[in-house]
Amino acid sequence: MDIPPASAAVSGRRAARNARVPRLPSLTGMRFVAAFTVFLSHLTLEDLFADDGVQRSMTATFIQGGFTGVGFFFVLSGFVLAWSAREKDTARTFWRRRFFKIYPNHVVTFVAAALLLGFVANETFDLGTAALNLSLLQAWAPVDGGFNIVSWSLSCEVLFYLSFPLLFRYIRRIRPDRLWLWTGVVVAVILLVPLAATSLPNEPYLWYAETSVPRFWFVYAFAPVRLLDFVFGILLARVVLEGRRLPMGLGWAAVLSVAAYAVAPLFPMTYKLTAVTVVPLGLLIAAGAVADREGRRTFLAGPRMVWLGEVSFAFYMVHWLVLTFGVRWLGDQWGTPAALGVAALLFGVTLALAWLLHAGVERPVMRRFSLRRRPKLVLYRQEPASAKAAAPEPTVRMEDHG
């Protein structure tokens, strides 16, 4: 099954515009910001600060970052995959690349988690939980994630990847002038998800989520529900590629995203998980892509941020293990200066291990098994013959981070 082009006919002028920007470095830099917010969110759960006031302030400030960061990744995944889809790609080839992108890191961290749980925490393994986790099926049922808990999001990504060839086949057929309409429809469905969750049982109660296990799982972790975020990202990519006007630029999109993050805790849990922040995050991603395509320099596109973005997947995959077992060894309830030092140490260890995982596993496996040559992602457009004579064929090179 071929993954078809995004549009049946595009003018030579638009094709030439698409050809000018070969990469989306700002989106790569954004990846690390999102991963870091997840890190800070989970750090607050470790109770590092002996001062209750400081601990409460840290939790109030950063706990939302876990929900927001994961939501960002889901929207970004759809955006990047639609942006970088290959003209003559087959579903099988696409799935092969995605498998070798995520599964090796997952296996390495799963084994590390199993060893740490068995030999450090002296915990016994539940074979059912292990099977769900290793096969990345844990997001399909409201069960304890176990092992490397953050891998639940990969369970959602698996559904995204399996669905993408079919989804993109239909989404690319949407007329450009109707893209915003369909984007609005998807957003409306996302906003209705918390309301639908009220039909689920209100127990057992999940204290840290301020709602029941079934409702939390349905809104936040259930893969078919999170597929909506992914589709939102695909639609936004088409909006940008078709040259449709965005309601705001990168600066205002960043302000709106920060504002949504700040006010999200004021909403009920099932709304602040996704509904409050999804639109600002989507606009931020789209505006970042526009800025890159127009050749505007951004802080996020700097070499340090791009490098951090490149290791962000590995950073995400190791951070929970570093925090959980690092605090087990170092202890908690530190004075404020010492707690900040411990937090900095945990961050440094996480970043170092992320680089090792990225350089030693993720990147070599991608080069060896997922591609026959260095990744060259082609942003394709079908054009009339007259347009082809007027403009070069657009090609986009970018890191495969979907």
C-alpha positions, 0 to 999 in steps of 0.5 A: 500500500503506497502512502499517497501524495498530500495533494493532487495538484499544487502550483509551481510557486508553492512547490518552490516555496516548500523546497527552500527549507530543508529541515525543521530544527525548531521542532527538534529543539521543542522536543527537548523542552517537552521531554524536560517538562516530563522530567520535572513533572516526575521529579516532583513525585520523588519528594526531594525537598524537606521543606513542605512549602517548597515541595508543594510549590515545586509540585504545583509548578511542574506536575502539569508538565508530564501531561503537557509534554506527552500531549506535545509529543503525540501532536508532533508525531502526526505533524512530522510524519505527515510533513516527511512522508515519502512519495513512493513509500509503502506501508511495510517500509514505513512500519519498518522504519518506525519499528527500528526507531522506537523498539530497540530503545524500549527493549534496552530500557525494559531489560534495565528496568527488569534488572533494577526491579529484580536485583535492587528493589527485590520485586517479583515480576508479574508475567502478564504485566511484563508481556503487556509492557514488552509488546507495547500493549499496556495502553489498551487496558487500565492496568499498572504499567510496571517496569519502565512506566513511561513506555505506555506512550509508545503503546499509543505510538504503535497504534499511530504508526499502524494507522498512519498509511490509511489515515494519510490516504484520506487526510491528503484528499481534503481540499485545502480550503476545508483543512481548518474545518476538519481540524476544528472537528477533530479539536471538538472531539478532543474537547468532548472526550472528558465529557464522555469519560463521565460515563465510566465508573468513578472508582477506584480513585487514583489519588494523584490523578484526582479522578478514577482509574477508568476515567484517567486511563480513558482520557490520558492513556487509551490509545484510540483516544490519543489517536485524536492528537495524532490526527490533529498533528497530521491536519496541521502539517497539511495546513502548513504545507498547503500555505494556509494562514495560521492565526498567530506566529511563533512568539504568540503561540509560545505565549499561548502555550505557556498561558495554557500550561499555567491555567490548566491546573485550575480545570478538572483533571480530565480536562487539564490532561489534554483538552486545555493545552492541545490547541496551543501546542498544535499552533506552537508546532505549526508556527515553529514549522512556518518559522523554519520554512521561512528561514527565521532563526529561533533559539530552538533551532540553535545547535545545542537545542537541536542536539538535545532534541536529537537525544530527547527520545532516549532522555524520555526513555531513561529518565524515570529509571534514573529518578526512581532508583537514583532517589532510592540510592541518594535518599529524599527529604533534602534541604532546599540547596541540597535538593536542588543539587540532587535534582541537577545530578539526576538530570546530568545522569539522565542526559549522559545515559540518554546520549549513550542510548542514542549514540550506542543503540538508537542511531546505529540501529536506525542506520543499519536496519531501518534504512539502506542509506542515510535518511532522506525524507522527501516532501513530495507534491504532484504537480501539473507538467507546466509547474514542474518546468517552473520549479524544482522538485521539493525535497526535505531533509530532516531528522526522523523524529516522529 
